[in-house]
Amino acid sequence: MVCFVLSVSLVLTFKVNQGLQAELQANQQRLNSGILGPQGQQIGNNLLQDMATAANSNVGMRQLLAKYGYQIQPATNAVPAAVNTAPASVGQGSVEASK
């Protein structure tokens, strides 16, 4: 009887794991195919702008950005009218990709 219960629980666990794996693969496929598209790009741009703002006062952040080809321009008193992606304007300086 114990063997039967253990066998049934093993089969059920296998089925649950199989379903979770299929769900994980579907999520990964959506990410790989760019389903996030514009939303993902906006998140990336906002993150880069925040990093550039932090780099004005943080040498480590400035070095990290420089390591990956982004050059921080000195902060200006002017406030940018809009944010665009190349180069990204930042309220306290700007980031330009040198790639």
Backbone as a ProteinNet text record, in pm:
[ID]
protein_1_A
[PRIMARY]
MVCFVLSVSLVLTFKVNQGLQAELQANQQRLNSGILGPQGQQIGNNLLQDMATAANSNVGMRQLLAKYGYQIQPATNAVPAAVNTAPASVGQGSVEASK
[TERTIARY]
81.8	0	85.4	192.1	282.1	347.8	387.5	449.6	352.9	228	127.2	110.3	101.3	85.9	208	325.6	448.1	454.6	412.2	411.3	316	197.8	99.9	152.6	213.1	266.4	381.5	461.2	570	515.8	413.1	351.9	290.7	221.4	160.8	267.1	374.2	483.9	545.5	562.4	615.8	526.4	395.4	300.5	302.4	307.9	311.9	440.2	552.6	680	678.9	617.5	609.6	529	418.3	336.6	410.3	482.9	560.3	672.6	734.1	840.7	785.2	669.3	607.9	573	523.5	491.3	617.7	723.1	849.7	904.5	897	944.5	862.1	731.5	646.2	683	707.6	748.9	882.7	975.5	1106.8	1094.1	1008.9	988.2	930.8	836.2	779.1	886.6	973.1	1081.2	1178.5	1213	1307.7	1251.8	1122.2	1063.3	1033.9	1060.6	1044.3	903.1	822.1	683.9	677.5	780.7	782.3	806.1	871.6	895.2	912.1	818.3	831.3	837.9	764.2	766.5	905.3	964.9	1099	1201.8	1186	1277.2	1263	1140.6	1118.9	1181.1	1166	1227	1378.8	1435.9	1580	1628	1555	1592.6	1585.6	1478.1	1464.5	1576.8	1611	1719	1851.7	1878.8	2002.4	2008.3	1895.9	1892.8	1917.8	1858.9	1881.9	2028	2086.9	2228.4	2315.5	2281	2357.4	2345.8	2228.2	2209.1	2294.7	2295	2376	2525.4	2564.1	2705.4	2761.6	2675.3	2723.7	2789.5	2746.7	2804.2	2869.4	2870.2	2921.4	3025.1	3149.6	3258.8	3246.1	3205.4	3190.9	3088.6	2977.2	2873.6	2926.1	3000.1	3057.8	3153.4	3235.3	3329.2	3255.9	3148.4	3070.1	3010.1	2952.2	2895.1	3003.6	3119.4	3229.4	3279.8	3280.3	3325.5	3242.2	3113.6	3025.5	2998.6	3082.7	3078.4	2988.5	2944.8	2860.6	2944.2	2937.7	3012.8	2915.7	2946.4	2860.6	2905	2810.5	2837.4	2812.6	2889.4	2870.1	2728.1	2680.8	2546.4	2539.7	2425.9	2401.7	2282.1	2263	2148.7	2022.2	2037.6	1920.6	1845.4	1715.5	1630.9	1590	1613.4	1578	1426.9	1387.2	1244.4	1183.1	1257.1	1202.2	1315.7	1277.3	1374.4	1370.5	1487.1	1492.3	1595.4	1598.9	1679.1	1822.9	1854.8	1992.9	2035.3	2113.5	2155.5	2045.2	2048.1	1945.8	1974.5	1877.8	1892.2	1857.2	1926.9	1903.3	1892.5	1810.2	1789.3	1917.7	2012.8	2137.8	2253.8	2264.4	2368.2	2305.3	2384.9	2331.5	2428.3	2375.1	2453.2	2457.5	2573.4	2586.1	2659.3	2607.2	2673.5	2781.9	2900.8	3010.4	3035.1	2934.2	2948.8	2911.2
-120.5	0	125.8	124.6	240.3	263.7	156.8	169.7	231.7	194.3	249.4	399.9	442.6	585.1	662.8	609.1	676	684.3	581.1	582.1	687.5	695.2	794.7	935.9	955.5	1088.9	1124	1027.7	1051.7	1092.4	1024.6	1056.7	1196.7	1229.4	1362.5	1471.3	1448.3	1545	1564.6	1456.8	1465.6	1550.3	1528.6	1605	1753.9	1783.6	1923.8	1990	1920.7	1975.5	1998	1905.9	1919.2	2043.6	2068	2186.5	2314.5	2316.2	2434.4	2461.3	2355.1	2371.2	2427.6	2381.5	2433.5	2581.5	2618.5	2759.6	2845	2796	2867.7	2885.4	2782.4	2791.6	2892.2	2895.9	2992.8	3134.9	3157.1	3290.1	3330	3236.4	3265.2	3296	3224.8	3248.4	3388.3	3429.6	3564.5	3670	3648.7	3743.9	3746.4	3628.1	3620	3680	3670.1	3720.7	3869.9	3931.1	4075.5	4120.4	4037.3	4076.1	4200.7	4222.5	4343	4467.2	4451.1	4555.5	4694.7	4785.7	4924.8	4941.3	4860.4	4871.4	4835.8	4731	4692.8	4798.8	4860	4966.4	5086.8	5120.9	5235.2	5209	5086.9	5052.3	5064.5	5014	5023.1	5167.3	5250.8	5391.9	5461.8	5435.5	5498.1	5453.9	5326.2	5275.4	5340.6	5352.1	5414.6	5561.2	5630.8	5770.9	5784.8	5696.2	5700.3	5670.9	5578.1	5547.4	5667.6	5736.7	5855	5965.5	5983.1	6083.4	6048.6	5920.7	5876.7	5892.8	5876.7	5885.4	6025.6	6126.7	6263.3	6278.4	6199.9	6210.2	6080.3	5977.8	5847.2	5800.8	5801.1	5764.8	5619.7	5531	5390.2	5370.1	5441.8	5431.4	5486.9	5597.1	5655.9	5557.1	5488.5	5390.3	5270.5	5227.6	5115.4	5150.8	5268.3	5310.1	5322.7	5377.8	5393.1	5256.6	5159.8	5024.1	4965.9	4999.8	4946.4	5046.5	5150.3	5238.2	5359.5	5394	5512.7	5623.3	5740.2	5854.6	5951.7	5993.7	6086.6	6228.5	6308.8	6449.7	6525.4	6631.3	6706	6760.5	6770.4	6823	6969.1	7007.6	7146.4	7195.7	7325.3	7383	7374.4	7351.1	7343.9	7213.7	7221.5	7103.6	7058.7	6932.3	6886.5	6888	6917.3	6924.7	6786.1	6689.7	6555	6454.5	6332.6	6224.4	6147.3	6132.8	6048	5939.3	5842.1	5724.1	5732.2	5817.7	5820.7	5961.6	6026.7	5989.1	6017.8	5946.3	5965.1	6093.2	6180.9	6302.6	6274.4	6340.1	6319.8	6456.6	6467.4	6594.5	6651.5	6567.8	6615.2	6556.5	6592.7	6539.2	6450.5	6389.9	6300.7	6186.2	6083.2	5963.3	5945.6	5915	5886.4	5753.9	5669.4	5541.6	5566.2	5516	5534	5406	5322.5	5195.6	5214.1
0	0	0	79.4	86.8	-48.9	-114.5	-246.5	-346.3	-339	-429.3	-406.7	-280.8	-247.2	-293.6	-269.8	-314.2	-466.7	-534.7	-681.3	-735.1	-676.3	-719.8	-693.5	-576.2	-546.2	-640.5	-677.8	-772.3	-909.3	-955.3	-1084.2	-1079.6	-970.9	-958.4	-954.8	-881.6	-875.7	-1013.9	-1086.6	-1221.8	-1310.8	-1302.3	-1384.9	-1348.3	-1219.6	-1175.6	-1224.9	-1209.7	-1256.5	-1406.9	-1478.8	-1623.5	-1661.4	-1591.4	-1617.6	-1585.4	-1473.9	-1436.9	-1536.9	-1584	-1682.3	-1812.9	-1854.9	-1976.9	-1960.7	-1843.4	-1817.5	-1818.4	-1758.8	-1757.2	-1898.6	-1979.3	-2117.1	-2197.2	-2173.2	-2243.3	-2203.2	-2075	-2029	-2090	-2093	-2150.7	-2299.6	-2368.6	-2511.5	-2535.4	-2451.1	-2465.1	-2443.9	-2345	-2321	-2438	-2488.2	-2599	-2726.9	-2746.9	-2870.5	-2863.5	-2750.9	-2740.3	-2716.3	-2650.9	-2625.9	-2536.7	-2458.1	-2375	-2459.4	-2570.9	-2669.1	-2612.7	-2645	-2602.6	-2450.7	-2377.5	-2232	-2178.8	-2232.2	-2191.4	-2228.1	-2344.7	-2385.9	-2294.8	-2257.1	-2168.7	-2032.1	-1982.6	-1854	-1864.1	-1973.6	-1993.9	-2002.5	-2075	-2086.7	-1951.7	-1876.8	-1744.9	-1651.8	-1656.9	-1572.7	-1609.9	-1738.1	-1782.8	-1741.3	-1750.5	-1708.6	-1559	-1480.3	-1335.5	-1302.9	-1377.4	-1356.3	-1392.1	-1499.3	-1540.2	-1436.3	-1380.5	-1275.8	-1154.6	-1117	-1003.6	-1033.6	-1159	-1196	-1179	-1175.8	-1154.6	-1017.9	-920.5	-786.9	-740.1	-824.1	-783.9	-885.9	-845.1	-934.9	-981	-891.8	-927.2	-1037.5	-1029.2	-1132.6	-1264.3	-1258.4	-1379.1	-1445.4	-1363.9	-1417.6	-1478	-1412.9	-1465.4	-1601.1	-1613.1	-1740.8	-1847.6	-1810.2	-1905.1	-1951.7	-1861.5	-1895.5	-2009.1	-2013.8	-2117.9	-2229.6	-2240.3	-2355.9	-2343.4	-2223.7	-2205.5	-2143.3	-2203	-2154.2	-2089.3	-1968.4	-1895.8	-1927.4	-1973.4	-1997.8	-1867.9	-1841.3	-1717.1	-1706.6	-1583.8	-1558.5	-1600.3	-1653.7	-1690.3	-1612.9	-1610.6	-1541.1	-1624.4	-1753.8	-1841.2	-1817.7	-1824.9	-1810.1	-1949	-1985.8	-2120.5	-2141	-2263.4	-2295.4	-2304.1	-2355.3	-2372.3	-2360.4	-2341	-2330.9	-2461.3	-2524.4	-2643	-2620.1	-2708.5	-2680.9	-2728.7	-2823.1	-2870.3	-2902.3	-2824.8	-2690.6	-2589.9	-2478.9	-2375.9	-2299.6	-2290.3	-2212.6	-2068.1	-1980.1	-1838.3	-1774.3	-1673.9	-1605.8	-1549.4	-1509.1	-1452.5	-1532	-1656.7	-1743.9	-1848.2	-1930.7	-2031	-2055.2	-2116	-2144.7	-2294.7	-2347.3	-2489.3	-2502.3	-2586.9	-2614.1	-2716.1	-2687.2	-2782.7	-2860.8	-2870.9	-2943	-3087.9
[MASK]
+++++++++++++++++++++++++++++++++++++++++++++++++++++++++++++++++++++++++++++++++++++++++++++++++++

